[in-house]
Amino acid sequence: MNKFLQTLFVLLAISSQGNATPTNSITSKAHNSLNANKLLTFNQSNRRSTEQQFKELSADSFFSFSQTLRKNLYSKNIAGLYCISDFEANQIKQPYTEFDLLYKNAIAAQHELHDISERIASQSYAYMLSSGVKDKTRALNKINKALDGNSEKITDLARTSIVAHDIASLIDSFQLIEQEMEIVRIKNRFKTPNASGYRDLSLLVRLPETGLIAEVQLHLEQFSEIKNGKEHKNYEQIQQIQRLQVTEQRALNDIELASIKRLRKESNLMYQQAWNQYLSA
């Protein structure tokens, strides 16, 4: 860049000489000898030098710069949390089409994700939860029923959760994930909660070593406790009612509909009360 600036100063100096009135015959003669061909050669030479300098500014340099900017992008409060926008990359798929090979690599990916998530949690006043690699039978069932038999499309074979004590530590965890892994999808359910009122930050990431897509969920502690406690019991009751309906091949009756409505309302109230505490903190 210093050479580029020096070139600009030389050109400005030449321009100012051209506009100035010659004070003596020697200056006038030197000025007149600087003809159009010499100027063209000079400009082309310096243009090539400048272009080469810009080429040497690699994408990695710009990426490193943008990473530094992102560190200060989000304020550590509800406003910062709402600034995390939903995002989905094109063509999200696993690097293997054959299921057995994919699942074998998913075991290694789970270990990799576990280590990264644990490190991030320890740095951001949070803790990590892991249920291990997805059960093979459940994975095949999902591929065949929901993903048209395409193994590349399953993205939650390796998965972890990071549970934050507060909004600031959750945003810290998110920023550390940005630095350690490539995020290929963001679902910010703090802005748009699901039907039960549950809120979290759901991410798909590409792991740096195995190259597999994995799932990371960022939770707030009170939401996690409700989800794994009273709300989970409500969820199981709703599932039981709906399974019975499917088995008997009939519509839900009025009593069942009322039960589902009551259970969902109860869950929604628990989550809203928890959310209000974070909003007022």
N, C-alpha and C positions, 0 to 999 in steps of 0.2 A: 504493500500500500504506500510506503514511503516513496518508492520509485514513481508511482502513479502521481502523487502530489508534486514531486519534483518536475515531472513532465508538464503538469498544468502550469506551474510557475514559469517554466521556460517559454511556453506558448504565450502566456500573458505578457511576459517581458518583450517577446518579439512583436506582439500586437501593439504594445505601447510604443515601441520604437517606430513601428510603421505609422502611427498616428502623430508622432512628435515631429516638429519641424527641425531638420538637420541644422546644427549650429556651425558646422564647418564642412569643407569639401571631403575630408577623410571619412566622416560619418556618413555623408550622403553617398559616397562611393561604395562603402561597405553595405549600406542598406540596399542599394540598387543591385548589388551582386547576388543578393539572396533572392533568386528568381523562383518562379512557380514550381519548376521541376524539383528544386532542392527542398522546397517546403513540402511537396507531395511525398518525397522520399522520407523526409524527417517524420512526417505525420504517420505514414504507413508503418515505419519501424517502431515507433512508440505505441501505436495502436496494437501491433502484434504483442509487444511486451506487456501492455496492460491486459489484453485478453488472456495471455498466459497466466498472469497473476490471478485473475478471477477463476480460471479453470482449476488452479491449485487450491482454491477454497472449496474443499470437498463437501459432500452432503453430510458427512459425519461431523464436520465443523459446525454446520448450521443446526444439525440435530442436537449437538451438545449445547449450543446456545439456547435452543428452544426448551431443552430440559431444564436449564437454569432458570429461564423465565417462569416455567410452570411451577417451580418450587414456591413462588410467591403469588401464584394465580388465585388461590382460594383462601378467603378469610376463614378463620377457625371457629365459625359459628353457623347458625341456620342459613344465613345469606350465602355463605360459601358453599354449604351443602347443596343448596338449590341451584348454584352455578354449575354443578356437575351435570352436563347434558347427556341425554341418551345418545348412543352412537352404535353403529353396526358396520363393520368392514364388509367389503364384497367377498363372496366366495369363502365363507368360513367352513373349513373342512379339515379333517385329520389327514396326516401325511401317508396313511396306509388304507388301502381299499379292502384288504383281506382281514376278516375279523380276528382270527387267531393271532395273527402278527400284531394287529393293533392292540389287542388285549394284553399280549405279552409286554409290549412297550408301555402300556398304561400302568403296569405295576411299577416299573422304574420311574414313570412320570409322577406317580403318587408319592414316592419317596422324595423326589426332587421338589414337588410342590409343598410337601409337608415341611421340609427344611427351610424353604424360602418363607413360607407363611409364619413359621415359628420365629424366624429371625425378625420379620417385619413386626409381628405382634410384640415382641420383647422391646422393640425400639419405639413403640407408639402407645404405651400404657394400655395394652389390650391383651387378649389371650386367644389362642388358637384352638379350634375344635376340628377333629377329623374322624370321619367314619370309615376311612380306608377306601380302597378302590371299589367301584360299583360292582355288585354281585354279577357274575357272568350270565346267569339265567335271566336276571332282570334286564341286563343290557341287551341281550339278544331279543327279548320280548319287545323292548322299546324300539329297537331297530326294525323289526318285522312289522309291528303294528302302527308305529307313528312316523317312521322315517323311510317308508317304502323299501325296506331291505337294504338301504344304503349305509354301510358301516362308517363311511367318511363323515356322516352328518351327526353322529353322536358326540356330544361335547362335554359330558359330565362323568366320564369314566374315572378321571382323577378329580377330586374336589376337596376343598377345605372351607372352613368358616373362620373369620376373625371377628371376635366380639370386643367391641370398644366400650369403655366406661362412660364416655361422653362424646359429643359431636366433634370436638377438637381432635381427640385421639382417633376417631374414625376417619377424619380428613387426612390426618397424618399417615394412617395406614394406606389410604388410597394413593397418596402421593409417593409413598415408598414402593407400592406395587407398580406405579408408572415407571419408576426408575429401574426396577428389577426385571420386569417382564413387559412384553408387548400386549397391550389391551386391544382386543378385537371386537368386544361388545360391552356396552354399558346400559344397564337398566336401572334408572334412579327411581325406585319405588318409594322414596321419601316424598317425592313430589306427587307421584300417582300411586297410592297404595292399592293393594288388591282388595277384593270384595270384603274380606274379614277385617280390613283396617291395618293389616300387617305392612310394615315398611322396612326396607333394607336397600342396600346397594349391591346389585347382582352383576358380576363381571365374568366375562370369558377372556382368558389370557393364553398367549402362546408361550410355552416354557422355553427358556433359552438353550437348554442342553438336549432334551429329548425331542423338542419341536412339536410336542402334542398340544392340542387345545385342552384346557382344563377350566374348571369352574371355581370361582372364589366369591363367597358371599360375605359382605361386611354388615354386621349387625350392631345395634345398640343393645346394651346389656339387659335393660328392662324388657325390651321386645323379645330378646332371646329367651328370657326366663318364662315369659307368658307363653311363647310359642311351644316350648318344651314342657310346659306344665298344664295349667287349666285349659288353655286353648287347644292343646293337642287332644285332650279328652273330648272336647266339643267336636273337633274335626273327626275323630274316630266315630262318634255317634252319628254324625251326618253321613259318613261313608257307609256305615252299617245300614242306615235307612235306605240309602240309594242302591246299595247292593241287593237288598231284599226286593226293591222295586224291579230291578233288572231281572233277577232270578224268576220272579213271578210274572214278568212281562206285562206290566200294568202301569197305569199312571199313579203318581203319588196321591194319596188320599188327603183329606183336609187336616186330619190329625198330624200326619207326617209333614205336611207343608208348614203347619203351625210350629212344629217342633224344630224344623230346620231354621225357620225365621227367628225363633227365640234364641237358638244356639248361636246363630250368626250375629244377632244383635248383641248378645252377651260378649262375644269375642271382640266385636267392634268397639264396644264401650271400654273394655280393658285396654285395648291398644290406644284408644283416643286419650284415656286418662294418663297412660304412660307418656304419650307424645306431648301432652300439655306440660308435663313436668320438664321435659327437655326444652320446650319453647320458653318457659318461664325461668330457666336456669341462667 
